[in-house]
Amino acid sequence: MYLLVVYDVDVNRVNKVHKFLKTYLHWRQNSVFEGEISRAQFNEIKSGLKELIDETSDSILIYRLPNKNYLYIDIIGIEKNPIEFII
């Protein structure tokens, strides 16, 4: 499956969430990650994020798509970290 993860967390947890997501997904821009993962990895991501955040004040949105072919992106302005640069 293909994920798009957007988060808004307390400044004290931003670096932890960013570092955690970077182990599974590609960083697109501030507070946005995306990438192709397995079902097991999806469960690990959800579980890991729940441990890192305060669910009463933080917010994480996870958009699930069957694969990248269902994702259409219109970019206005510069693209901060394009996926094409992955080797």
HTML snippet that shows the backbone in 3Dmol.js (N, CA, C, O; Angstrom):
<script src="https://3Dmol.org/build/3Dmol-min.js"></script>
<div id="view" style="width:600px;height:400px;position:relative"></div>
<script>
const pdb = `
ATOM      1  N   MET A   1       0.840  -1.180   0.000  1.00  0.00           N
ATOM      2  CA  MET A   1       0.000   0.000   0.000  1.00  0.00           C
ATOM      3  C   MET A   1       0.880   1.236   0.000  1.00  0.00           C
ATOM      4  O   MET A   1       2.051   1.182   0.375  1.00  0.00           O
ATOM      5  N   TYR A   2       0.303   2.346  -0.424  1.00  0.00           N
ATOM      6  CA  TYR A   2       1.040   3.605  -0.488  1.00  0.00           C
ATOM      7  C   TYR A   2       0.471   4.548   0.552  1.00  0.00           C
ATOM      8  O   TYR A   2      -0.743   4.739   0.623  1.00  0.00           O
ATOM      9  N   LEU A   3       1.345   5.144   1.366  1.00  0.00           N
ATOM     10  CA  LEU A   3       0.905   6.039   2.436  1.00  0.00           C
ATOM     11  C   LEU A   3       1.328   7.463   2.180  1.00  0.00           C
ATOM     12  O   LEU A   3       2.385   7.730   1.608  1.00  0.00           O
ATOM     13  N   LEU A   4       0.476   8.372   2.619  1.00  0.00           N
ATOM     14  CA  LEU A   4       0.801   9.783   2.734  1.00  0.00           C
ATOM     15  C   LEU A   4       0.499  10.137   4.184  1.00  0.00           C
ATOM     16  O   LEU A   4      -0.644  10.024   4.626  1.00  0.00           O
ATOM     17  N   VAL A   5       1.521  10.564   4.927  1.00  0.00           N
ATOM     18  CA  VAL A   5       1.367  10.862   6.351  1.00  0.00           C
ATOM     19  C   VAL A   5       1.632  12.346   6.574  1.00  0.00           C
ATOM     20  O   VAL A   5       2.665  12.879   6.170  1.00  0.00           O
ATOM     21  N   VAL A   6       0.678  12.996   7.224  1.00  0.00           N
ATOM     22  CA  VAL A   6       0.771  14.423   7.542  1.00  0.00           C
ATOM     23  C   VAL A   6       0.583  14.550   9.044  1.00  0.00           C
ATOM     24  O   VAL A   6      -0.343  13.967   9.607  1.00  0.00           O
ATOM     25  N   TYR A   7       1.458  15.308   9.696  1.00  0.00           N
ATOM     26  CA  TYR A   7       1.337  15.403  11.146  1.00  0.00           C
ATOM     27  C   TYR A   7       1.481  16.828  11.645  1.00  0.00           C
ATOM     28  O   TYR A   7       2.150  17.666  11.041  1.00  0.00           O
ATOM     29  N   ASP A   8       0.826  17.067  12.772  1.00  0.00           N
ATOM     30  CA  ASP A   8       0.907  18.338  13.490  1.00  0.00           C
ATOM     31  C   ASP A   8       1.031  17.966  14.964  1.00  0.00           C
ATOM     32  O   ASP A   8       0.037  17.695  15.637  1.00  0.00           O
ATOM     33  N   VAL A   9       2.262  17.959  15.447  1.00  0.00           N
ATOM     34  CA  VAL A   9       2.517  17.535  16.825  1.00  0.00           C
ATOM     35  C   VAL A   9       3.251  18.639  17.578  1.00  0.00           C
ATOM     36  O   VAL A   9       3.828  19.545  16.976  1.00  0.00           O
ATOM     37  N   ASP A  10       3.219  18.547  18.882  1.00  0.00           N
ATOM     38  CA  ASP A  10       3.900  19.517  19.741  1.00  0.00           C
ATOM     39  C   ASP A  10       5.374  19.612  19.356  1.00  0.00           C
ATOM     40  O   ASP A  10       5.997  18.617  18.986  1.00  0.00           O
ATOM     41  N   VAL A  11       5.912  20.807  19.448  1.00  0.00           N
ATOM     42  CA  VAL A  11       7.305  21.060  19.061  1.00  0.00           C
ATOM     43  C   VAL A  11       8.284  20.128  19.780  1.00  0.00           C
ATOM     44  O   VAL A  11       9.343  19.817  19.235  1.00  0.00           O
ATOM     45  N   ASN A  12       7.955  19.686  20.972  1.00  0.00           N
ATOM     46  CA  ASN A  12       8.829  18.775  21.730  1.00  0.00           C
ATOM     47  C   ASN A  12       8.871  17.367  21.148  1.00  0.00           C
ATOM     48  O   ASN A  12       9.767  16.590  21.476  1.00  0.00           O
ATOM     49  N   ARG A  13       7.913  17.030  20.291  1.00  0.00           N
ATOM     50  CA  ARG A  13       7.849  15.689  19.711  1.00  0.00           C
ATOM     51  C   ARG A  13       8.117  15.659  18.209  1.00  0.00           C
ATOM     52  O   ARG A  13       8.209  14.578  17.626  1.00  0.00           O
ATOM     53  N   VAL A  14       8.242  16.808  17.577  1.00  0.00           N
ATOM     54  CA  VAL A  14       8.405  16.867  16.125  1.00  0.00           C
ATOM     55  C   VAL A  14       9.610  16.064  15.656  1.00  0.00           C
ATOM     56  O   VAL A  14       9.485  15.267  14.726  1.00  0.00           O
ATOM     57  N   ASN A  15      10.762  16.250  16.268  1.00  0.00           N
ATOM     58  CA  ASN A  15      11.966  15.543  15.833  1.00  0.00           C
ATOM     59  C   ASN A  15      11.855  14.037  16.011  1.00  0.00           C
ATOM     60  O   ASN A  15      12.352  13.279  15.178  1.00  0.00           O
ATOM     61  N   LYS A  16      11.214  13.595  17.080  1.00  0.00           N
ATOM     62  CA  LYS A  16      11.046  12.158  17.307  1.00  0.00           C
ATOM     63  C   LYS A  16      10.146  11.544  16.237  1.00  0.00           C
ATOM     64  O   LYS A  16      10.443  10.475  15.704  1.00  0.00           O
ATOM     65  N   VAL A  17       9.041  12.231  15.928  1.00  0.00           N
ATOM     66  CA  VAL A  17       8.115  11.728  14.906  1.00  0.00           C
ATOM     67  C   VAL A  17       8.804  11.728  13.539  1.00  0.00           C
ATOM     68  O   VAL A  17       8.694  10.760  12.787  1.00  0.00           O
ATOM     69  N   HIS A  18       9.507  12.806  13.223  1.00  0.00           N
ATOM     70  CA  HIS A  18      10.214  12.904  11.945  1.00  0.00           C
ATOM     71  C   HIS A  18      11.241  11.766  11.796  1.00  0.00           C
ATOM     72  O   HIS A  18      11.285  11.091  10.767  1.00  0.00           O
ATOM     73  N   LYS A  19      12.048  11.569  12.815  1.00  0.00           N
ATOM     74  CA  LYS A  19      13.076  10.524  12.785  1.00  0.00           C
ATOM     75  C   LYS A  19      12.448   9.129  12.634  1.00  0.00           C
ATOM     76  O   LYS A  19      12.949   8.294  11.882  1.00  0.00           O
ATOM     77  N   PHE A  20      11.359   8.894  13.351  1.00  0.00           N
ATOM     78  CA  PHE A  20      10.676   7.607  13.278  1.00  0.00           C
ATOM     79  C   PHE A  20      10.127   7.353  11.869  1.00  0.00           C
ATOM     80  O   PHE A  20      10.357   6.289  11.295  1.00  0.00           O
ATOM     81  N   LEU A  21       9.408   8.324  11.320  1.00  0.00           N
ATOM     82  CA  LEU A  21       8.815   8.142   9.996  1.00  0.00           C
ATOM     83  C   LEU A  21       9.871   7.983   8.912  1.00  0.00           C
ATOM     84  O   LEU A  21       9.651   7.282   7.924  1.00  0.00           O
ATOM     85  N   LYS A  22      11.013   8.630   9.094  1.00  0.00           N
ATOM     86  CA  LYS A  22      12.098   8.558   8.113  1.00  0.00           C
ATOM     87  C   LYS A  22      12.628   7.133   7.946  1.00  0.00           C
ATOM     88  O   LYS A  22      13.210   6.812   6.910  1.00  0.00           O
ATOM     89  N   THR A  23      12.437   6.284   8.942  1.00  0.00           N
ATOM     90  CA  THR A  23      12.901   4.898   8.828  1.00  0.00           C
ATOM     91  C   THR A  23      12.006   4.062   7.912  1.00  0.00           C
ATOM     92  O   THR A  23      12.406   2.984   7.471  1.00  0.00           O
ATOM     93  N   TYR A  24      10.803   4.552   7.626  1.00  0.00           N
ATOM     94  CA  TYR A  24       9.852   3.808   6.795  1.00  0.00           C
ATOM     95  C   TYR A  24       9.501   4.510   5.487  1.00  0.00           C
ATOM     96  O   TYR A  24       9.256   3.856   4.473  1.00  0.00           O
ATOM     97  N   LEU A  25       9.477   5.837   5.512  1.00  0.00           N
ATOM     98  CA  LEU A  25       8.909   6.603   4.406  1.00  0.00           C
ATOM     99  C   LEU A  25       9.861   7.686   3.912  1.00  0.00           C
ATOM    100  O   LEU A  25      10.878   7.975   4.541  1.00  0.00           O
ATOM    101  N   HIS A  26       9.514   8.271   2.786  1.00  0.00           N
ATOM    102  CA  HIS A  26      10.290   9.350   2.180  1.00  0.00           C
ATOM    103  C   HIS A  26       9.764  10.697   2.661  1.00  0.00           C
ATOM    104  O   HIS A  26       8.566  10.967   2.572  1.00  0.00           O
ATOM    105  N   TRP A  27      10.655  11.542   3.168  1.00  0.00           N
ATOM    106  CA  TRP A  27      10.269  12.878   3.613  1.00  0.00           C
ATOM    107  C   TRP A  27      10.015  13.756   2.405  1.00  0.00           C
ATOM    108  O   TRP A  27      10.879  13.882   1.537  1.00  0.00           O
ATOM    109  N   ARG A  28       8.823  14.376   2.335  1.00  0.00           N
ATOM    110  CA  ARG A  28       8.472  15.241   1.212  1.00  0.00           C
ATOM    111  C   ARG A  28       8.710  16.709   1.528  1.00  0.00           C
ATOM    112  O   ARG A  28       9.326  17.429   0.742  1.00  0.00           O
ATOM    113  N   GLN A  29       8.223  17.148   2.672  1.00  0.00           N
ATOM    114  CA  GLN A  29       8.427  18.505   3.148  1.00  0.00           C
ATOM    115  C   GLN A  29       8.001  18.547   4.608  1.00  0.00           C
ATOM    116  O   GLN A  29       7.606  17.523   5.166  1.00  0.00           O
ATOM    117  N   ASN A  30       8.077  19.711   5.228  1.00  0.00           N
ATOM    118  CA  ASN A  30       7.780  19.799   6.661  1.00  0.00           C
ATOM    119  C   ASN A  30       6.507  19.028   7.009  1.00  0.00           C
ATOM    120  O   ASN A  30       5.434  19.306   6.474  1.00  0.00           O
ATOM    121  N   SER A  31       6.639  18.073   7.898  1.00  0.00           N
ATOM    122  CA  SER A  31       5.519  17.303   8.445  1.00  0.00           C
ATOM    123  C   SER A  31       4.773  16.463   7.417  1.00  0.00           C
ATOM    124  O   SER A  31       3.601  16.149   7.620  1.00  0.00           O
ATOM    125  N   VAL A  32       5.424  16.092   6.318  1.00  0.00           N
ATOM    126  CA  VAL A  32       4.779  15.261   5.292  1.00  0.00           C
ATOM    127  C   VAL A  32       5.746  14.162   4.846  1.00  0.00           C
ATOM    128  O   VAL A  32       6.885  14.434   4.466  1.00  0.00           O
ATOM    129  N   PHE A  33       5.267  12.916   4.900  1.00  0.00           N
ATOM    130  CA  PHE A  33       6.024  11.755   4.434  1.00  0.00           C
ATOM    131  C   PHE A  33       5.150  10.941   3.501  1.00  0.00           C
ATOM    132  O   PHE A  33       3.923  10.995   3.581  1.00  0.00           O
ATOM    133  N   GLU A  34       5.787  10.180   2.610  1.00  0.00           N
ATOM    134  CA  GLU A  34       5.038   9.271   1.750  1.00  0.00           C
ATOM    135  C   GLU A  34       5.907   8.089   1.370  1.00  0.00           C
ATOM    136  O   GLU A  34       7.133   8.147   1.467  1.00  0.00           O
ATOM    137  N   GLY A  35       5.263   7.015   0.935  1.00  0.00           N
ATOM    138  CA  GLY A  35       6.017   5.869   0.464  1.00  0.00           C
ATOM    139  C   GLY A  35       5.218   4.589   0.420  1.00  0.00           C
ATOM    140  O   GLY A  35       4.129   4.488   0.984  1.00  0.00           O
ATOM    141  N   GLU A  36       5.784   3.614  -0.263  1.00  0.00           N
ATOM    142  CA  GLU A  36       5.191   2.282  -0.419  1.00  0.00           C
ATOM    143  C   GLU A  36       5.639   1.416   0.752  1.00  0.00           C
ATOM    144  O   GLU A  36       6.833   1.326   1.038  1.00  0.00           O
ATOM    145  N   ILE A  37       4.694   0.784   1.424  1.00  0.00           N
ATOM    146  CA  ILE A  37       5.022  -0.068   2.568  1.00  0.00           C
ATOM    147  C   ILE A  37       4.158  -1.326   2.556  1.00  0.00           C
ATOM    148  O   ILE A  37       3.173  -1.416   1.824  1.00  0.00           O
ATOM    149  N   SER A  38       4.545  -2.284   3.375  1.00  0.00           N
ATOM    150  CA  SER A  38       3.761  -3.518   3.530  1.00  0.00           C
ATOM    151  C   SER A  38       2.714  -3.320   4.628  1.00  0.00           C
ATOM    152  O   SER A  38       2.745  -2.323   5.350  1.00  0.00           O
ATOM    153  N   ARG A  39       1.809  -4.253   4.746  1.00  0.00           N
ATOM    154  CA  ARG A  39       0.783  -4.221   5.802  1.00  0.00           C
ATOM    155  C   ARG A  39       1.447  -4.280   7.178  1.00  0.00           C
ATOM    156  O   ARG A  39       1.033  -3.575   8.098  1.00  0.00           O
ATOM    157  N   ALA A  40       2.469  -5.114   7.319  1.00  0.00           N
ATOM    158  CA  ALA A  40       3.181  -5.223   8.598  1.00  0.00           C
ATOM    159  C   ALA A  40       3.847  -3.897   8.962  1.00  0.00           C
ATOM    160  O   ALA A  40       3.797  -3.476  10.118  1.00  0.00           O
ATOM    161  N   GLN A  41       4.467  -3.241   7.988  1.00  0.00           N
ATOM    162  CA  GLN A  41       5.089  -1.948   8.246  1.00  0.00           C
ATOM    163  C   GLN A  41       4.039  -0.903   8.623  1.00  0.00           C
ATOM    164  O   GLN A  41       4.281  -0.054   9.481  1.00  0.00           O
ATOM    165  N   PHE A  42       2.893  -0.969   7.986  1.00  0.00           N
ATOM    166  CA  PHE A  42       1.809  -0.045   8.322  1.00  0.00           C
ATOM    167  C   PHE A  42       1.416  -0.189   9.795  1.00  0.00           C
ATOM    168  O   PHE A  42       1.239   0.803  10.502  1.00  0.00           O
ATOM    169  N   ASN A  43       1.285  -1.422  10.238  1.00  0.00           N
ATOM    170  CA  ASN A  43       0.943  -1.665  11.637  1.00  0.00           C
ATOM    171  C   ASN A  43       2.042  -1.174  12.578  1.00  0.00           C
ATOM    172  O   ASN A  43       1.752  -0.640  13.648  1.00  0.00           O
ATOM    173  N   GLU A  44       3.300  -1.355  12.181  1.00  0.00           N
ATOM    174  CA  GLU A  44       4.421  -0.856  12.982  1.00  0.00           C
ATOM    175  C   GLU A  44       4.411   0.667  13.065  1.00  0.00           C
ATOM    176  O   GLU A  44       4.674   1.235  14.125  1.00  0.00           O
ATOM    177  N   ILE A  45       4.111   1.316  11.968  1.00  0.00           N
ATOM    178  CA  ILE A  45       4.058   2.780  11.938  1.00  0.00           C
ATOM    179  C   ILE A  45       2.959   3.285  12.866  1.00  0.00           C
ATOM    180  O   ILE A  45       3.194   4.178  13.680  1.00  0.00           O
ATOM    181  N   LYS A  46       1.765   2.718  12.746  1.00  0.00           N
ATOM    182  CA  LYS A  46       0.658   3.154  13.603  1.00  0.00           C
ATOM    183  C   LYS A  46       0.989   2.949  15.075  1.00  0.00           C
ATOM    184  O   LYS A  46       0.757   3.832  15.900  1.00  0.00           O
ATOM    185  N   SER A  47       1.526   1.791  15.394  1.00  0.00           N
ATOM    186  CA  SER A  47       1.863   1.490  16.776  1.00  0.00           C
ATOM    187  C   SER A  47       2.957   2.419  17.301  1.00  0.00           C
ATOM    188  O   SER A  47       2.855   2.943  18.410  1.00  0.00           O
ATOM    189  N   GLY A  48       3.997   2.619  16.502  1.00  0.00           N
ATOM    190  CA  GLY A  48       5.098   3.482  16.904  1.00  0.00           C
ATOM    191  C   GLY A  48       4.675   4.928  17.095  1.00  0.00           C
ATOM    192  O   GLY A  48       5.113   5.586  18.039  1.00  0.00           O
ATOM    193  N   LEU A  49       3.828   5.426  16.206  1.00  0.00           N
ATOM    194  CA  LEU A  49       3.357   6.808  16.332  1.00  0.00           C
ATOM    195  C   LEU A  49       2.505   6.997  17.583  1.00  0.00           C
ATOM    196  O   LEU A  49       2.592   8.029  18.250  1.00  0.00           O
ATOM    197  N   LYS A  50       1.689   6.007  17.896  1.00  0.00           N
ATOM    198  CA  LYS A  50       0.851   6.099  19.104  1.00  0.00           C
ATOM    199  C   LYS A  50       1.706   6.200  20.361  1.00  0.00           C
ATOM    200  O   LYS A  50       1.310   6.838  21.336  1.00  0.00           O
ATOM    201  N   GLU A  51       2.877   5.572  20.336  1.00  0.00           N
ATOM    202  CA  GLU A  51       3.781   5.638  21.490  1.00  0.00           C
ATOM    203  C   GLU A  51       4.489   6.989  21.586  1.00  0.00           C
ATOM    204  O   GLU A  51       4.862   7.422  22.676  1.00  0.00           O
ATOM    205  N   LEU A  52       4.673   7.654  20.441  1.00  0.00           N
ATOM    206  CA  LEU A  52       5.441   8.905  20.416  1.00  0.00           C
ATOM    207  C   LEU A  52       4.613  10.162  20.693  1.00  0.00           C
ATOM    208  O   LEU A  52       5.149  11.166  21.163  1.00  0.00           O
ATOM    209  N   ILE A  53       3.320  10.111  20.407  1.00  0.00           N
ATOM    210  CA  ILE A  53       2.536  11.344  20.483  1.00  0.00           C
ATOM    211  C   ILE A  53       1.612  11.368  21.695  1.00  0.00           C
ATOM    212  O   ILE A  53       1.431  10.369  22.392  1.00  0.00           O
ATOM    213  N   ASP A  54       1.046  12.525  21.915  1.00  0.00           N
ATOM    214  CA  ASP A  54      -0.007  12.702  22.910  1.00  0.00           C
ATOM    215  C   ASP A  54      -1.311  12.807  22.124  1.00  0.00           C
ATOM    216  O   ASP A  54      -1.573  13.827  21.488  1.00  0.00           O
ATOM    217  N   GLU A  55      -2.119  11.764  22.167  1.00  0.00           N
ATOM    218  CA  GLU A  55      -3.334  11.703  21.359  1.00  0.00           C
ATOM    219  C   GLU A  55      -4.379  12.739  21.753  1.00  0.00           C
ATOM    220  O   GLU A  55      -5.356  12.932  21.028  1.00  0.00           O
ATOM    221  N   THR A  56      -4.192  13.405  22.882  1.00  0.00           N
ATOM    222  CA  THR A  56      -5.146  14.438  23.285  1.00  0.00           C
ATOM    223  C   THR A  56      -4.801  15.808  22.704  1.00  0.00           C
ATOM    224  O   THR A  56      -5.636  16.713  22.720  1.00  0.00           O
ATOM    225  N   SER A  57      -3.568  15.969  22.187  1.00  0.00           N
ATOM    226  CA  SER A  57      -3.198  17.282  21.641  1.00  0.00           C
ATOM    227  C   SER A  57      -2.524  17.227  20.272  1.00  0.00           C
ATOM    228  O   SER A  57      -2.494  18.239  19.572  1.00  0.00           O
ATOM    229  N   ASP A  58      -1.987  16.088  19.872  1.00  0.00           N
ATOM    230  CA  ASP A  58      -1.312  15.953  18.579  1.00  0.00           C
ATOM    231  C   ASP A  58      -2.258  15.370  17.536  1.00  0.00           C
ATOM    232  O   ASP A  58      -3.270  14.755  17.870  1.00  0.00           O
ATOM    233  N   SER A  59      -1.910  15.573  16.266  1.00  0.00           N
ATOM    234  CA  SER A  59      -2.737  15.073  15.172  1.00  0.00           C
ATOM    235  C   SER A  59      -1.861  14.476  14.080  1.00  0.00           C
ATOM    236  O   SER A  59      -0.895  15.091  13.630  1.00  0.00           O
ATOM    237  N   ILE A  60      -2.219  13.263  13.665  1.00  0.00           N
ATOM    238  CA  ILE A  60      -1.536  12.610  12.543  1.00  0.00           C
ATOM    239  C   ILE A  60      -2.599  12.078  11.598  1.00  0.00           C
ATOM    240  O   ILE A  60      -3.506  11.353  12.007  1.00  0.00           O
ATOM    241  N   LEU A  61      -2.476  12.447  10.324  1.00  0.00           N
ATOM    242  CA  LEU A  61      -3.380  11.956   9.292  1.00  0.00           C
ATOM    243  C   LEU A  61      -2.620  10.974   8.419  1.00  0.00           C
ATOM    244  O   LEU A  61      -1.536  11.289   7.928  1.00  0.00           O
ATOM    245  N   ILE A  62      -3.179   9.781   8.220  1.00  0.00           N
ATOM    246  CA  ILE A  62      -2.555   8.764   7.372  1.00  0.00           C
ATOM    247  C   ILE A  62      -3.524   8.460   6.233  1.00  0.00           C
ATOM    248  O   ILE A  62      -4.609   7.919   6.446  1.00  0.00           O
ATOM    249  N   TYR A  63      -3.109   8.820   5.028  1.00  0.00           N
ATOM    250  CA  TYR A  63      -3.907   8.534   3.843  1.00  0.00           C
ATOM    251  C   TYR A  63      -3.366   7.255   3.226  1.00  0.00           C
ATOM    252  O   TYR A  63      -2.179   7.165   2.914  1.00  0.00           O
ATOM    253  N   ARG A  64      -4.247   6.252   3.046  1.00  0.00           N
ATOM    254  CA  ARG A  64      -3.842   4.968   2.482  1.00  0.00           C
ATOM    255  C   ARG A  64      -4.369   4.838   1.055  1.00  0.00           C
ATOM    256  O   ARG A  64      -5.544   5.082   0.779  1.00  0.00           O
ATOM    257  N   LEU A  65      -3.475   4.450   0.167  1.00  0.00           N
ATOM    258  CA  LEU A  65      -3.832   4.209  -1.227  1.00  0.00           C
ATOM    259  C   LEU A  65      -3.349   2.818  -1.605  1.00  0.00           C
ATOM    260  O   LEU A  65      -2.352   2.343  -1.061  1.00  0.00           O
ATOM    261  N   PRO A  66      -4.043   2.153  -2.533  1.00  0.00           N
ATOM    262  CA  PRO A  66      -3.595   0.809  -2.918  1.00  0.00           C
ATOM    263  C   PRO A  66      -2.155   0.799  -3.440  1.00  0.00           C
ATOM    264  O   PRO A  66      -1.393  -0.121  -3.140  1.00  0.00           O
ATOM    265  N   ASN A  67      -1.783   1.813  -4.214  1.00  0.00           N
ATOM    266  CA  ASN A  67      -0.410   1.966  -4.700  1.00  0.00           C
ATOM    267  C   ASN A  67      -0.222   3.379  -5.228  1.00  0.00           C
ATOM    268  O   ASN A  67      -1.170   4.163  -5.270  1.00  0.00           O
ATOM    269  N   LYS A  68       0.981   3.698  -5.625  1.00  0.00           N
ATOM    270  CA  LYS A  68       1.304   5.067  -6.047  1.00  0.00           C
ATOM    271  C   LYS A  68       0.535   5.494  -7.294  1.00  0.00           C
ATOM    272  O   LYS A  68       0.370   6.691  -7.533  1.00  0.00           O
ATOM    273  N   ASN A  69       0.070   4.550  -8.084  1.00  0.00           N
ATOM    274  CA  ASN A  69      -0.664   4.889  -9.309  1.00  0.00           C
ATOM    275  C   ASN A  69      -1.962   5.643  -9.033  1.00  0.00           C
ATOM    276  O   ASN A  69      -2.519   6.262  -9.940  1.00  0.00           O
ATOM    277  N   TYR A  70      -2.441   5.601  -7.813  1.00  0.00           N
ATOM    278  CA  TYR A  70      -3.667   6.299  -7.449  1.00  0.00           C
ATOM    279  C   TYR A  70      -3.393   7.683  -6.871  1.00  0.00           C
ATOM    280  O   TYR A  70      -4.324   8.387  -6.478  1.00  0.00           O
ATOM    281  N   LEU A  71      -2.137   8.074  -6.817  1.00  0.00           N
ATOM    282  CA  LEU A  71      -1.750   9.349  -6.228  1.00  0.00           C
ATOM    283  C   LEU A  71      -1.428  10.356  -7.326  1.00  0.00           C
ATOM    284  O   LEU A  71      -0.532  10.136  -8.141  1.00  0.00           O
ATOM    285  N   TYR A  72      -2.160  11.449  -7.339  1.00  0.00           N
ATOM    286  CA  TYR A  72      -1.901  12.534  -8.279  1.00  0.00           C
ATOM    287  C   TYR A  72      -1.539  13.766  -7.471  1.00  0.00           C
ATOM    288  O   TYR A  72      -2.286  14.168  -6.579  1.00  0.00           O
ATOM    289  N   ILE A  73      -0.402  14.364  -7.776  1.00  0.00           N
ATOM    290  CA  ILE A  73       0.074  15.513  -7.014  1.00  0.00           C
ATOM    291  C   ILE A  73       0.212  16.710  -7.935  1.00  0.00           C
ATOM    292  O   ILE A  73       0.876  16.633  -8.968  1.00  0.00           O
ATOM    293  N   ASP A  74      -0.412  17.808  -7.564  1.00  0.00           N
ATOM    294  CA  ASP A  74      -0.209  19.079  -8.245  1.00  0.00           C
ATOM    295  C   ASP A  74       0.646  19.934  -7.328  1.00  0.00           C
ATOM    296  O   ASP A  74       0.262  20.202  -6.190  1.00  0.00           O
ATOM    297  N   ILE A  75       1.791  20.358  -7.810  1.00  0.00           N
ATOM    298  CA  ILE A  75       2.726  21.124  -6.999  1.00  0.00           C
ATOM    299  C   ILE A  75       2.694  22.579  -7.450  1.00  0.00           C
ATOM    300  O   ILE A  75       2.831  22.882  -8.635  1.00  0.00           O
ATOM    301  N   ILE A  76       2.512  23.462  -6.492  1.00  0.00           N
ATOM    302  CA  ILE A  76       2.543  24.886  -6.752  1.00  0.00           C
ATOM    303  C   ILE A  76       3.764  25.431  -6.020  1.00  0.00           C
ATOM    304  O   ILE A  76       3.886  25.248  -4.809  1.00  0.00           O
ATOM    305  N   GLY A  77       4.653  26.087  -6.723  1.00  0.00           N
ATOM    306  CA  GLY A  77       5.899  26.535  -6.107  1.00  0.00           C
ATOM    307  C   GLY A  77       6.961  25.462  -6.243  1.00  0.00           C
ATOM    308  O   GLY A  77       6.886  24.617  -7.134  1.00  0.00           O
ATOM    309  N   ILE A  78       7.951  25.493  -5.360  1.00  0.00           N
ATOM    310  CA  ILE A  78       9.059  24.542  -5.455  1.00  0.00           C
ATOM    311  C   ILE A  78       8.707  23.215  -4.789  1.00  0.00           C
ATOM    312  O   ILE A  78       7.913  23.169  -3.850  1.00  0.00           O
ATOM    313  N   GLU A  79       9.296  22.163  -5.278  1.00  0.00           N
ATOM    314  CA  GLU A  79       9.168  20.848  -4.647  1.00  0.00           C
ATOM    315  C   GLU A  79      10.394  20.665  -3.766  1.00  0.00           C
ATOM    316  O   GLU A  79      11.516  20.580  -4.265  1.00  0.00           O
ATOM    317  N   LYS A  80      10.178  20.604  -2.460  1.00  0.00           N
ATOM    318  CA  LYS A  80      11.291  20.632  -1.513  1.00  0.00           C
ATOM    319  C   LYS A  80      12.160  19.381  -1.523  1.00  0.00           C
ATOM    320  O   LYS A  80      13.376  19.484  -1.361  1.00  0.00           O
ATOM    321  N   ASN A  81      11.576  18.219  -1.706  1.00  0.00           N
ATOM    322  CA  ASN A  81      12.357  16.977  -1.625  1.00  0.00           C
ATOM    323  C   ASN A  81      11.742  15.935  -2.552  1.00  0.00           C
ATOM    324  O   ASN A  81      11.078  15.010  -2.084  1.00  0.00           O
ATOM    325  N   PRO A  82      11.953  16.072  -3.863  1.00  0.00           N
ATOM    326  CA  PRO A  82      11.325  15.148  -4.816  1.00  0.00           C
ATOM    327  C   PRO A  82      11.809  13.713  -4.651  1.00  0.00           C
ATOM    328  O   PRO A  82      12.971  13.464  -4.329  1.00  0.00           O
ATOM    329  N   ILE A  83      10.911  12.792  -4.874  1.00  0.00           N
ATOM    330  CA  ILE A  83      11.214  11.377  -4.740  1.00  0.00           C
ATOM    331  C   ILE A  83      12.207  10.914  -5.809  1.00  0.00           C
ATOM    332  O   ILE A  83      12.935   9.948  -5.579  1.00  0.00           O
ATOM    333  N   GLU A  84      12.256  11.554  -6.932  1.00  0.00           N
ATOM    334  CA  GLU A  84      13.129  11.141  -8.020  1.00  0.00           C
ATOM    335  C   GLU A  84      14.596  11.097  -7.613  1.00  0.00           C
ATOM    336  O   GLU A  84      15.394  10.439  -8.280  1.00  0.00           O
ATOM    337  N   PHE A  85      14.973  11.787  -6.525  1.00  0.00           N
ATOM    338  CA  PHE A  85      16.366  11.808  -6.098  1.00  0.00           C
ATOM    339  C   PHE A  85      16.774  10.570  -5.319  1.00  0.00           C
ATOM    340  O   PHE A  85      17.946  10.440  -4.966  1.00  0.00           O
ATOM    341  N   ILE A  86      15.862   9.662  -5.038  1.00  0.00           N
ATOM    342  CA  ILE A  86      16.205   8.423  -4.319  1.00  0.00           C
ATOM    343  C   ILE A  86      16.970   7.507  -5.260  1.00  0.00           C
ATOM    344  O   ILE A  86      16.558   7.288  -6.399  1.00  0.00           O
ATOM    345  N   ILE A  87      18.073   6.982  -4.783  1.00  0.00           N
ATOM    346  CA  ILE A  87      18.892   6.076  -5.627  1.00  0.00           C
ATOM    347  C   ILE A  87      18.444   4.658  -5.405  1.00  0.00           C
ATOM    348  O   ILE A  87      18.992   3.736  -6.009  1.00  0.00           O
TER     349      ILE A  87
END
`;
const viewer = $3Dmol.createViewer("view");
viewer.addModel(pdb, "pdb");
viewer.setStyle({}, {cartoon: {color: "spectrum"}});
viewer.zoomTo();
viewer.render();
</script>
